[in-house]
């Protein structure tokens, strides 16, 4: 199979399509769409987001040193896109998207009621990298929508939320599961 070589670029796909919320008071609460984000450590729990310095939310996060990552669903696709192409300087994104802010538990930034999972974070360090600043953060708490918690087993069934992903300029739903962690080496049960 032949491959074409291109100059270096940002081609790691798919990525999560996230709504990051920020601001210390209801009057300044804002949200922005972020795909450049991820987990960086389990113990202590840490994650990162990368944000362009010219974004309205960048200044809010830098001033308050906290944010909340909200996972999005297929149902939230339009709001997720809208929040990424409009500025909080000019629009009230809560009103325009119809999403509902919930006061934070451990941070001043809100969570989004419609999100199946919200991750409250405190910024530890901002790394100025070029077009984007990477905000390394400690995870303070995770808020899960109880609709996705099995009442019998207590298992959080995030796969039922129909999460949204972003790949090469387009939003996608996730396909049905192809296997669980370790399925390739799990021994078959004998009968």
C-alpha positions in Angstrom: 0.0 0.0 0.0 1.4 3.4 -1.0 1.3 6.3 1.4 1.6 10.0 0.7 3.9 12.1 2.9 2.7 15.6 4.0 4.4 18.2 6.1 3.8 17.9 9.9 0.3 18.8 11.0 -2.5 18.1 13.4 -4.0 14.9 12.1 -4.7 12.9 15.3 -8.4 12.0 14.8 -11.1 11.4 16.0 -11.1 13.7 19.0 -13.8 14.4 21.7 -16.1 17.2 20.8 -16.2 19.0 24.2 -17.9 22.0 25.6 -15.6 23.7 28.1 -17.4 26.1 30.5 -15.7 28.9 32.4 -16.2 32.1 34.3 -16.6 32.9 38.0 -20.1 34.4 38.1 -23.3 33.8 36.2 -22.9 37.1 34.4 -19.6 36.0 32.9 -20.2 32.2 32.5 -19.3 31.2 29.0 -18.6 28.0 27.0 -16.4 27.2 24.1 -16.0 24.1 21.9 -12.7 22.3 22.3 -11.5 19.2 20.6 -7.8 19.4 21.6 -8.1 17.9 25.0 -7.3 14.7 26.9 -6.2 12.8 29.9 -2.5 13.2 31.0 -2.3 11.4 34.3 -4.4 8.9 36.5 -2.8 9.6 39.9 -3.2 12.4 40.5 -6.1 12.8 38.0 -5.1 15.4 35.4 -6.2 16.5 32.0 -5.5 19.3 29.5 -7.3 21.6 27.0 -5.6 23.7 24.4 -7.2 27.1 23.6 -6.2 29.9 21.3 -5.2 33.0 23.3 -7.5 35.3 21.3 -10.6 33.3 22.4 -12.9 35.1 24.8 -12.8 32.1 27.1 -9.0 32.0 27.3 -9.0 35.2 29.4 -11.7 33.9 31.7 -9.9 30.6 32.3 -6.5 32.4 32.8 -8.0 34.8 35.3 -10.0 32.2 37.3 -7.6 29.3 36.7 -10.4 26.8 36.5 -12.8 25.3 33.9 -15.3 22.5 33.5 -15.1 19.9 30.7 -18.5 18.7 29.5 -18.8 15.7 27.3 -21.3 16.2 24.5 -23.9 13.9 22.8 -25.3 13.5 19.3 -28.3 15.5 20.6 -26.0 18.4 21.5 -24.2 18.5 18.1 -25.8 21.8 16.9 -25.2 23.6 20.2 -21.6 22.2 20.3 -20.9 23.6 16.8 -22.6 26.9 17.5 -20.6 27.5 20.7 -17.4 27.0 18.7 -18.1 29.4 15.9 -19.6 32.3 17.9 -17.8 34.4 20.5 -19.0 34.9 24.0 -18.0 38.6 23.6 -20.9 39.1 21.3 -23.5 36.4 22.3 -24.9 34.8 25.4 -24.2 31.3 24.4 -26.5 29.8 27.1 -29.5 31.6 25.6 -28.5 31.0 22.0 -27.8 27.2 22.4 -30.6 26.5 24.9 -28.1 24.7 27.2 -28.6 25.0 31.0 -25.8 26.0 33.4 -25.5 24.2 36.7 -23.3 25.9 39.4 -20.1 24.1 40.0 -19.5 21.8 43.0 -15.8 22.6 43.5 -15.2 25.4 41.0 -17.0 28.6 40.1 -17.4 27.7 36.5 -20.7 25.9 35.7 -21.4 22.5 34.3 -23.9 21.9 31.6 -27.1 20.1 32.7 -27.5 18.3 29.3 -24.0 16.8 29.4 -23.8 13.2 30.5 -20.5 13.9 32.3 -18.8 17.0 33.6 -15.3 17.2 34.8 -14.4 20.2 37.1 -10.7 21.2 36.8 -8.3 23.6 38.4 -5.5 24.9 36.2 -2.0 24.0 37.4 0.1 25.4 34.5 -0.4 27.2 31.2 2.1 26.3 28.6 2.4 28.8 25.8 3.0 26.8 22.7 2.3 28.9 19.6 -1.2 29.1 18.1 -2.7 27.5 21.3 -1.9 27.5 25.0 -2.1 24.2 26.8 -3.8 24.4 30.1 -2.7 21.5 32.4 -5.3 20.9 35.1 -6.0 18.9 38.2 -9.4 17.1 38.1 -11.2 18.1 41.3 -14.4 16.1 40.7 -16.5 14.4 38.1 -20.3 14.8 37.9 -22.2 12.0 36.2 -25.8 12.2 34.9 -27.7 9.6 36.9 -29.7 8.6 33.8 -26.7 6.6 32.8 -26.1 4.8 36.1 -27.6 1.3 36.1 -29.9 1.3 39.2 -29.1 -2.4 39.9 -25.4 -2.7 39.3 -24.4 1.0 39.9 -22.3 0.8 36.7 -22.0 4.1 34.8 -23.1 3.3 31.2 -21.6 6.2 29.3 -21.9 4.3 26.0 -25.7 4.9 26.2 -25.2 8.6 26.0 -24.4 8.5 22.3 -21.3 10.7 22.6 -20.1 13.1 20.0 -16.7 13.0 18.3 -14.9 15.4 16.0 -12.8 14.2 13.0 -11.2 16.2 10.3 -13.8 19.0 10.4 -16.9 16.9 10.9 -18.9 15.7 13.9 -19.7 12.0 14.2 -21.5 9.7 16.6 -19.6 6.8 17.9 -20.3 3.4 16.4 -21.4 0.4 18.4 -18.8 -1.1 20.6 -16.3 -3.5 18.9 -15.0 -5.0 22.2 -14.1 -4.2 25.8 -10.7 -3.5 27.1 -8.7 -6.7 27.1 -11.1 -8.6 24.9 -8.3 -9.6 22.5 -6.5 -11.7 25.1 -9.4 -12.8 27.3 -9.7 -16.6 27.5 -12.9 -18.0 26.3 -15.1 -19.5 29.0 -15.3 -23.3 28.9 -18.7 -24.9 28.9 
